[in-house]
Amino acid sequence: MYKIEAIVREEALEDVKDALIAADIRGITVSQVMGCGTQMGYTQLVRGNKVSMTMLPKIKFEIVVSDETWANRAVEAIRQAAYSGNPGDGKIFVLDVARAVRIRTGEEGREAIAPAQ
């Protein structure tokens, strides 16, 4: 099992979500987060003073899939949907998942992440 974490621009939220659904990927968690990378923020005038905004609002997607084929499918869907070609498009991380448990039924492993019946 694999967990995909993707940090993307706020404006990519709907495009990435739609791309994941089109790729038949379910079980998506989305969070609003703040971060900085290559962009290193921007300068803004606040009450006449220049203020450096180094932490930018981003969207974080978290998805757990059963195997490498599904992980590759998710990564490609996110990459294509979030791409603008500019710094700040984001990052995708793929991690191994040691264990998954469905709370309601106690199912573990792949059965815990498959659609519930």
C-alpha positions as CSV (number, residue, x, y, z in Angstrom):
1,M,0.0,0.0,0.0
2,Y,1.1,3.5,-0.7
3,K,0.2,7.0,0.6
4,I,0.4,9.9,-1.8
5,E,0.8,13.4,-0.4
6,A,0.6,16.3,-2.8
7,I,1.1,19.9,-2.0
8,V,-0.3,22.1,-4.8
9,R,-1.4,25.7,-5.5
10,E,-4.9,26.7,-4.1
11,E,-6.2,27.3,-7.6
12,A,-5.4,23.7,-8.6
13,L,-7.8,22.2,-6.1
14,E,-10.7,21.5,-8.4
15,D,-8.6,20.4,-11.3
16,V,-6.6,17.9,-9.2
17,K,-9.8,16.7,-7.5
18,D,-11.5,16.2,-10.9
19,A,-8.4,14.4,-12.3
20,L,-8.3,12.0,-9.4
21,I,-12.0,11.2,-9.7
22,A,-11.6,10.7,-13.5
23,A,-8.7,8.3,-12.8
24,D,-11.2,6.4,-10.6
25,I,-9.3,7.2,-7.4
26,R,-11.4,7.6,-4.3
27,G,-10.7,8.1,-0.6
28,I,-9.2,11.6,-1.0
29,T,-8.5,13.9,2.0
30,V,-7.9,17.6,1.3
31,S,-6.5,20.2,3.8
32,Q,-5.6,23.8,3.6
33,V,-2.0,24.3,4.6
34,M,0.7,27.0,4.5
35,G,4.3,26.5,3.2
36,C,7.2,27.8,1.2
37,G,9.6,26.4,-1.2
38,T,11.4,27.9,-4.2
39,Q,8.9,30.8,-4.4
40,M,9.8,32.1,-0.9
41,G,6.7,34.2,-0.8
42,Y,6.1,37.8,-1.8
43,T,6.2,41.3,-0.4
44,Q,3.0,43.1,0.4
45,L,2.1,46.6,1.7
46,V,0.2,46.5,5.0
47,R,-0.7,49.9,6.5
48,G,2.0,51.5,4.5
49,N,4.7,49.1,5.6
50,K,6.4,46.4,3.4
51,V,5.7,43.0,4.9
52,S,7.3,39.8,3.6
53,M,4.8,36.9,3.3
54,T,7.0,33.8,3.3
55,M,4.4,31.2,4.0
56,L,1.9,30.8,1.1
57,P,-1.5,29.1,1.2
58,K,-1.4,25.7,-0.4
59,I,-3.7,22.6,-0.7
60,K,-2.6,19.2,0.5
61,F,-4.1,16.0,-0.9
62,E,-3.7,12.7,0.9
63,I,-4.6,9.4,-0.8
64,V,-3.9,5.8,0.2
65,V,-3.9,3.2,-2.6
66,S,-3.5,-0.5,-2.7
67,D,-0.5,-1.0,-5.1
68,E,2.2,0.7,-7.2
69,T,0.0,0.8,-10.3
70,W,-2.6,2.9,-8.5
71,A,0.1,5.0,-7.0
72,N,1.5,5.8,-10.4
73,R,-2.0,6.6,-11.7
74,A,-2.6,9.0,-8.8
75,V,0.8,10.7,-9.2
76,E,0.3,11.2,-13.0
77,A,-3.2,12.6,-12.5
78,I,-2.0,15.1,-9.9
79,R,1.1,16.1,-11.9
80,Q,-0.9,16.8,-15.0
81,A,-3.7,18.7,-13.3
82,A,-1.5,20.8,-11.0
83,Y,1.1,21.8,-13.7
84,S,1.4,25.4,-14.7
85,G,5.1,25.4,-15.5
86,N,5.9,28.1,-12.8
87,P,7.7,27.8,-9.5
88,G,5.3,26.9,-6.8
89,D,3.4,24.2,-8.7
90,G,4.0,21.9,-5.7
91,K,5.4,18.5,-4.8
92,I,4.2,14.9,-4.7
93,F,5.5,12.4,-2.1
94,V,4.9,8.7,-2.3
95,L,5.3,6.8,1.0
96,D,4.9,3.1,2.0
97,V,2.0,2.3,4.3
98,A,2.7,-0.4,6.8
99,R,-0.8,-0.9,8.0
100,A,-4.4,0.3,7.4
101,V,-7.4,-0.5,9.6
102,R,-11.0,0.4,8.8
103,I,-12.5,1.5,12.1
104,R,-16.1,0.5,11.4
105,T,-15.4,-3.2,10.5
106,G,-11.9,-3.9,11.7
107,E,-10.8,-4.8,8.2
108,E,-7.1,-4.5,7.6
109,G,-4.7,-4.0,4.7
110,R,-6.1,-3.7,1.2
111,E,-9.6,-4.5,2.4
112,A,-9.5,-1.5,4.7
113,I,-8.9,0.9,1.8
114,A,-11.2,-0.7,-0.8
115,P,-14.7,0.9,-1.1
116,A,-17.0,-0.2,1.7
117,Q,-19.9,-2.4,0.8
